Amino acid sequence: MKGFIHSTESFGTVDGPGIRYVVFFQGCPMRCRYCHNPDTWSFSGGKEVSAQELLKEYDSYKEFLKSGGITATGGEPLAQAEFLAEFFALAKEKNIHTCLDTSGCVFNPESHEKIDNVLKCTDLVMLDIKHIFNEEHKKLTGFENKNILEFAKYISSLGIDLWIRHVVVPDITDREDELFALGEFIAGLKTLKALDVLPYHDMAKEKYKNLGIEYPLPDTEPLTKEKAIWAKNIIIKGIKNKLNKK
């Protein structure tokens, strides 16, 4: 089986625990307004490779990756679920820690056999919740968030470790009520291991320009570290509030 891969990174340090081999899958159905990888959107691009070829590349770096593992990101890796399942299954045969970095947007609560085949070989899911309020989520990404939130609960029910990521964008995802509600939601995820609150940046502007794509947020300033800390504290308040009600 062959997959379409945008690129790989040999020494990733922000894509899961430890130092990791990161595989960027080609293709994503979402169009997040703050996306910094628009070059991964198209499903017709990328390099066609086999799972064995990727693992051979991993093996050339494995001495440096003993404390880490492999992370599949993108793009949206679950859009190539069959190939990803084969890749992760081969990785687990080698006792490699596997991490799935996903938006969860392709999950269907009524039919998810292909995704289940991925998850049974997945040690950690890093789930990016774009916006907790459905209508705002649609404005931001073009997708409703119902299935994404169901995916978060499903991951937790399977006992798979879960990291939640949330990008804080000025005037879009920095409202106190949204952040508090996000905290209340993730308080119900029993396998939650970490919360990453990421400040919005505009470093992809040049990439959009080179691709001939209009940058969606031309007037939005990068979020300050202080505001990101404030946002994370609000989310934590929401978590504590929900837990205190139990």
Secondary structure, 3 states (H helix, E strand, C coil): CEEEEEEEEEEECCCCCCCEEEEEECCCCCCCCCCCCHHHCCCCCCEEEEHHHHHHHHHCCHHHCCCCEEEEECCCHHHHHHHHHHHHHHHHHCCCCEEEEECCCCCCCCCCHHHHHHHCCCCEEEEECCCCCHHHHHHHHCCCCHHHHHHHHHHHHCCCEEEEEEEECCCCCCCHHHHHHHHHHHCCCCCEEEEEEEECCCCCHHHHHHHCCCCCCCCCCCCCHHHHHHHHHHHHHHHHHHHHHC
